[in-house]
Amino acid sequence: MPNEPQAYLLYQDLGRSYYAQRSYNEAISAFQKALERQPSDPYLRVNLGAAYLAGGRLNEAAREFKQALEVKPHLLSALRNLGTLYLKAGQLDEAIEALDKALAIDPSHPNTHRKLALAYYKKGVESKAQEHMKRASEIEELSCGGSD
């Protein structure tokens, strides 16, 4: 593959294609090649982290999400993915912290509310879980034109 300045875009697209096909090892390889050419791109790090996460490689995924956040501290996709990772790993306080940060930036994301609801439910804080589930439902209702 040529070492042209924009070659990373080809690897990025290839990684996305593999990810969509659930070929996570191939996606990881493609995203790594893209990062070799564009190492400071936080979005590539999130893509690589998502492929690691989908492939069950939680430590590597966490590393990529955290590196993306070092470059761009308010990157929603990194915060949401990190929250998902922590939730999957049973690190509920960390999940809540990451997802709360994401909601502070974009409070209108229903899946973030749902994941927070799950984290609070697993922690035994049912009132907060119900609050976030209700908010997720309200947002979805509004986006679908929810009235008769």
C-alpha positions in Angstrom: 0.0 0.0 0.0 1.4 3.4 -0.8 2.7 5.7 1.9 0.8 8.7 0.6 -0.4 11.2 3.1 -4.0 10.2 2.7 -3.4 6.4 2.7 -4.7 6.3 6.3 -8.2 7.0 4.9 -8.1 3.9 2.9 -7.1 1.8 5.9 -9.8 3.6 8.0 -12.5 2.7 5.4 -11.2 -0.8 5.2 -11.3 -1.1 9.0 -14.9 0.1 9.1 -15.9 -2.4 6.4 -14.3 -5.3 8.3 -16.0 -4.0 11.5 -19.4 -4.0 9.8 -18.8 -7.6 8.7 -17.8 -8.5 12.3 -14.3 -9.4 11.2 -12.8 -7.7 14.3 -9.2 -8.9 13.9 -9.1 -7.7 10.4 -10.6 -4.4 11.5 -8.0 -4.1 14.2 -5.2 -4.6 11.7 -6.6 -2.0 9.3 -7.1 0.6 12.0 -3.6 0.0 13.4 -2.2 0.6 9.9 -4.2 3.8 9.7 -2.9 4.9 13.0 0.7 4.3 11.9 0.1 7.0 9.3 -2.0 9.3 11.5 -1.1 8.5 15.2 -2.7 11.6 16.7 -6.1 11.1 15.2 -8.5 10.5 18.2 -11.3 9.2 15.9 -9.0 6.4 14.6 -8.2 5.5 18.2 -12.0 5.2 19.0 -12.5 3.0 15.9 -9.6 0.8 17.0 -10.9 0.7 20.5 -14.4 -0.2 19.3 -12.9 -3.1 17.3 -11.0 -4.3 20.3 -14.1 -4.0 22.5 -16.2 -5.9 20.0 -13.5 -8.6 19.9 -13.5 -8.9 23.7 -10.1 -7.3 24.2 -11.1 -4.9 26.9 -7.6 -3.7 28.1 -6.6 -2.7 24.6 -9.9 -1.0 24.0 -9.6 1.0 27.2 -6.1 2.1 26.3 -7.3 3.4 22.9 -10.4 5.2 24.3 -8.2 6.8 27.0 -5.6 7.9 24.4 -8.4 9.4 22.3 -9.6 11.4 25.3 -6.1 12.6 26.0 -6.1 14.3 22.6 -9.8 15.4 22.7 -11.2 15.2 26.3 -14.8 15.8 25.3 -15.0 13.2 22.5 -18.4 11.7 22.9 -17.7 8.5 21.1 -14.7 7.8 23.3 -16.7 8.6 26.5 -19.7 6.5 25.4 -17.5 3.5 24.4 -15.4 3.8 27.6 -18.6 3.8 29.6 -19.8 0.7 27.7 -16.5 -1.0 28.3 -16.6 -0.3 32.0 -20.2 -1.5 32.2 -19.2 -4.7 30.4 -16.3 -5.2 32.8 -18.5 -4.7 35.8 -16.7 -1.4 36.8 -19.9 0.4 37.6 -18.5 3.5 39.2 -16.2 4.1 36.2 -19.1 3.4 33.8 -21.3 5.9 35.6 -18.5 8.5 35.5 -17.8 8.1 31.8 -21.5 8.1 30.8 -22.3 11.1 33.0 -19.5 13.0 31.3 -21.0 12.0 27.9 -24.5 13.1 29.0 -23.1 16.5 30.2 -22.0 17.1 26.7 -25.1 15.6 24.9 -28.0 14.9 27.2 -30.3 13.9 24.3 -28.7 10.5 23.5 -31.2 7.8 24.6 -28.7 4.9 24.5 -26.4 6.7 26.9 -29.3 7.1 29.3 -30.1 3.4 28.9 -26.5 2.4 29.7 -26.5 4.7 32.7 -29.8 3.1 33.8 -28.3 -0.3 33.6 -25.2 0.7 35.5 -27.4 2.2 38.3 -29.6 -0.8 38.3 -26.6 -3.1 38.7 -25.4 -0.9 41.6 -28.8 -1.2 43.2 -29.8 2.4 42.8 -33.2 1.8 41.2 -34.5 5.3 41.5 -31.6 6.6 39.3 -32.0 3.6 36.9 -35.7 4.4 36.5 -35.0 8.1 36.0 -32.6 7.4 33.1 -34.9 4.8 31.5 -37.7 7.3 31.6 -35.5 10.0 30.1 -34.4 7.6 27.3 -38.1 6.8 26.5 -39.0 10.5 26.5 -36.2 11.4 24.1 -37.2 8.6 21.7 -40.8 9.6 21.9 -39.9 13.1 21.0 -37.7 12.1 18.1 -40.5 9.9 16.7 -43.1 12.6 17.0 -44.6 10.7 19.9 -48.1 12.4 20.1 -51.3 11.0 18.4 
